[in-house]
Amino acid sequence: MTQRFDLVVFDFDGTLADSLTWFRSVLGDVLEHHRLKPLTLDQAEALRGLTPKAIMDELEIPAWKVPLIAADVRQRAADNADQIVLFDGIPELLLALKASGVSLAVVSSNGEKAVREVLGAELAGLFDQFACGAALFGKASVFKKVIKKAGTTPQRTLCVGDEVRDIDAAREASCNCAAVSWGFATADILADQGPCHLVSEPAALGDIVLGHQSEAQRA
């Protein structure tokens, strides 16, 4: 079996960590704080099936407000990191990839303090790079810097995320991408974007990275 990737770049919220469960508990306050229209639980759930632009249109968020909202959510996450947990299977995945010699990185709009706290010292120590506080729509340039620092190429890099914008950023950086269906965006909206791989469980990512996935696991 041949290892296909030297570097795996993970998104954090919705990919490694179940931030959505926590975010649902603060969504109402965030909307009120930024003077956005309130949402019912059903309306909030429906956002998962929309593209980023459609979400902004639905919430009537002007572009200038996006960095302010992102900073607010980032601070709230740091203050409540003890309420955010990793998805089942993620610790085992990270340990297996590192044991196989794969370089690991996190590129996230969340802050490094919160990311490290949720991961815990042992798992955080598996990562070679933390590029945190990235702009919501500025990940592609960060991917390129992380790849260069790792000493590999976009073709030998797999970017893993749970949102449409993660797929777009990987494509812009000429990287392979794996979309995970357990995070924010629905499997249907992710599939519509044509990621290299669409996976429904962490163990499948290990198979993809190490080059022994079955044809059924390919997107």
Sequence and secondary structure as in RCSB ss.txt:
>XXXX:A:sequence
MTQRFDLVVFDFDGTLADSLTWFRSVLGDVLEHHRLKPLTLDQAEALRGLTPKAIMDELEIPAWKVPLIAADVRQ
RAADNADQIVLFDGIPELLLALKASGVSLAVVSSNGEKAVREVLGAELAGLFDQFACGAALFGKASVFKKVIKKA
GTTPQRTLCVGDEVRDIDAAREASCNCAAVSWGFATADILADQGPCHLVSEPAALGDIVLGHQSEAQRA
>XXXX:A:secstr
     SEEEE  BTTTB HHHHHHHHHHHHHHHTT     HHHHHHGGGS HHHHHHHHT  GGGHHHHHHHHHH
HHHHTGGG  B TTHHHHHHHHHHTT EEEEEESS HHHHHHHHHHHHHTT SEEEES  TT HHHHHHHHHHHH
T  GGGEEEEESSHHHHHHHHHTT EEEEETTSSS HHHHHHT  SEEESSHHHHHHHHTT   GGG  
